[in-house]
Amino acid sequence: MVVESGLAALSAVFAVAWVVASLRAPRHTGLPPAGGRGLVWLVAWLVPLATLACFDLGFMVSPEYGRETERLEAAGFGRYSVTVARLAGDPVRGDNASDEPVFFETDLVLRVPYENGWREVTVPGMYTRYGPPKAGMSIDVYYAPGDPRPDSPVLEDGRRWGTGVIGTRLILLTFLPVFFAGALLTGLLRHDMPRGMRRFAAPVHLPALGIALLGLLLLLPTALGWDAGGLVRPAAFLSCVTPGAALAWVWRGSS
């Protein structure tokens, strides 16, 4: 939470610094100065990268989920074979295709060995193939033997997202449109970049800054792990349009 808040504050400081520097810069008349490729490259690649960041943050796990994952991994979370102490419900045969193995779902009480002693843990809806489970048989579950908490999770499927934002493959996939958009914007801005984009003008840039701030506010609930009744993730994805919308507003107002 400290890192996310610090980055948001740093973004606001940079925006204010640009406004002050623009207002204090000497005014020029006549034709636009030659060069200015630095600003072209900055704008052309910053907008697609900001859009990518908003999109990727939409997949970010909550900070609490990340802390729980780190806690479980430190306690040896993994797949282990444990013993069925007794059945906590009647086995229910599942519907399956005729060419696939028969399976059953049953609530089971498992005898689980932890570092601080044995525990009996009830796990609902455990899956077994070919036949119903029986007391004394072994079954695989995911748990953390070194976790001392009484409510430490014991799961049939223990795969976790981890503490990162999204998978490496998805990040690489989303970089492809970023390269395309960055190259397209670079050529467009080098050909015709309105001079008014360089200097702060309240009617042009304040609405654009407001759009960018809106995108930041839409991302904060996801970054800070807030719970807003299922609206956090859609808000994060909605923020993807704000970098492009801010650029479009400035371009339109500066032309």
Secondary structure, DSSP 8 states (H G I E B T S, - for coil): -HHHHHHHHHHHHHHHHHHHHHHHS----SS--S--HHHHHHHHHHHHHHHHHHHHHTT---HHHHHHHHHHHHTT-EEEEEEEEEESS--EE----TTS--EEEEEEEEEEEETTEEEEEEEEEEEEESS---TT-EEEEEE-TT---TT---BSS-----SSSS-HHHHHHHHHHHHHHHHHHHHHHHH---GGGTS--HHHHHHHHHHHHHHHHHHHHHHHT---TT-HHHHHHHTTHHHHHHHHHHHHHH-
